[in-house]
Amino acid sequence: MRLPHPALRAAALLASLIPCTFAQAEESSIATDRPDFVESSDVVGLGRFQVETGVTSDRHAQDGVTVRTSTTPTLFRYGIGETLELRLETDGYTHERTSDSIGATSATARGWSDLSFGVKWHVLEGAGATPGVAWLLHVDTATGSQAFRGTGLRPSLRAAIEWDLPEEFSLGVMPGVYVERNDAGKRYTGAIFAATLGKEWSPRWHSFVEIAGQQLTSKRNGGSVVTLDAGLAFVATPTLQFDIEVSRGLSDAAPDLESGFGVSIKF
């Protein structure tokens, strides 16, 4: 059977690394990197495999042109140690419709997004005033369909830093840097910075609000993408989570409105 996209081939390769039987360890509640933009400092654990996926839609209107995009963001995580995991991430299948109200024209593009390969290293366990800390190194690759394919290898480095606060609140921040290419093909370096405030209402229900500087760069390099986000997650079982999220653009380059829902499963 022919797999339709490199994402499925890579996922199959990653899944083949999973042992046929997992160690019978005490079950801890699932910790995910979605639905907020700030990553968790936690890793999945040795020999554990986790899938986080969903559907996201956004709309961006500027100068009479409206772009509506739907994606299926998916993250595969596999623990190769108690503090280290391999990661495969993609926006999945993408559908983009562009409408020009001035020229009364429209166009539609469909296809697969690029793959991003990465690792997460949990370097510090949080306790009291000490935050939990993890480093994330990713490399985006030009593997998607022509309409959504980037140019060459584009690395990024982020730090996920989390504090537990009183009254079941938590604070997370994520600074980072990335390397990309602009429309002229020139390589440039941009910044990432986001902060999220979470609240655990019960062992099953969690919510968050955040300010996310997903892309901080000059206009010639596409402009900054800054959003105000909020969401809710429900932990149905220790290995299954459902979530919803919504965000509002705070900068010209950001989508005006974005929303999505997802599911995460730990094996």
Secondary structure, 3 states (H helix, E strand, C coil): CCCCCHHHHHHHHHHCCCCCCCCCCCCCCCCCCCCCCCCCCCCCCCCCEEEEEEEEEEEEEECCEEEEEEECCEEEEEECCCCEEEEEEECCEEEEEEEECCCCEEEEEEEECCEEEEEEEEEECCECCECEEEEEEEEECCCCCHHHCCCCCEEEEEEEEEEECHHHEEEEEEEEEEEEECCCCCEEEEEEEEEEEEEECCCCEEEEEEEEEEEECCHHHCCCEEEEEEEEEEEEECCEEEEEEEEEECCCCCCCEEEEEEEEEEC
